[in-house]
Amino acid sequence: MSPKTSAGGTTKGRSGAVTPARAVVLLLAVLALTFIFENTRATRIRLLVPEVTMPLWTALLATGLIGALCGAYFMKRRS
């Protein structure tokens, strides 16, 4: 039997394996989440006109999720 090939005809290696890039991304995600959940005090946040008071971790998590969605959108458009 021949190994599975992708549409381009190249052989796929260990697609499910932990690569150095995946390990770095996982480490960065853990560090970001640790930073977010360590900052739990309430803070005032102003977005254009309204000013709200919310826990800092909520604002940091929302900002991170927005950034991740934007990055995923642009990477999907790139390929």
C-alpha positions in Angstrom: 0.0 0.0 0.0 1.2 3.5 -0.7 1.1 6.2 1.9 -1.7 8.7 1.8 -1.0 11.8 -0.2 -2.6 15.2 -0.2 -4.1 16.9 -3.2 -0.6 18.2 -4.2 0.8 14.7 -4.3 3.1 15.0 -1.3 3.2 12.5 1.5 1.7 13.7 4.8 3.8 12.9 7.8 2.7 12.8 11.4 -0.2 15.3 11.0 -1.5 14.6 14.5 1.9 14.8 16.3 3.1 17.5 18.6 5.4 19.7 16.6 7.6 22.4 18.1 5.3 25.1 16.6 2.3 23.5 18.2 4.1 23.3 21.5 5.0 27.0 21.4 1.4 28.0 20.5 0.1 25.9 23.4 2.6 27.4 25.8 1.7 30.9 24.7 -2.0 30.1 25.1 -1.4 28.8 28.7 0.6 31.9 29.6 -2.0 34.2 28.1 -4.8 32.5 30.0 -2.7 32.5 33.2 -2.2 36.3 32.8 -5.9 36.9 32.1 -7.2 35.0 35.1 -4.6 36.5 37.5 -6.0 39.9 36.8 -9.4 39.7 38.4 -9.9 43.2 39.9 -12.6 45.5 38.5 -11.5 48.2 36.2 -13.2 51.0 34.2 -13.1 50.5 30.4 -14.1 53.2 27.9 -15.1 52.2 24.4 -15.7 55.4 22.4 -18.5 57.0 24.5 -19.8 54.6 27.1 -17.7 53.7 30.2 -18.3 50.4 31.9 -16.8 48.8 35.0 -16.0 45.1 34.6 -13.5 42.6 35.8 -10.2 43.0 34.0 -10.0 39.3 33.1 -13.3 39.7 31.1 -11.9 42.5 29.0 -8.6 40.7 28.4 -10.3 37.5 27.5 -12.7 39.3 25.1 -9.8 41.1 23.5 -7.9 37.8 23.1 -10.9 36.1 21.5 -11.4 38.9 19.1 -7.7 38.8 18.1 -7.9 35.0 17.6 -11.0 35.2 15.5 -9.4 38.0 13.3 -6.2 35.9 12.9 -8.2 32.8 12.0 -10.2 34.8 9.5 -7.2 36.2 7.7 -5.3 32.8 7.8 -8.3 31.1 6.2 -8.5 33.8 3.5 -4.8 33.4 2.8 -5.0 29.7 2.0 
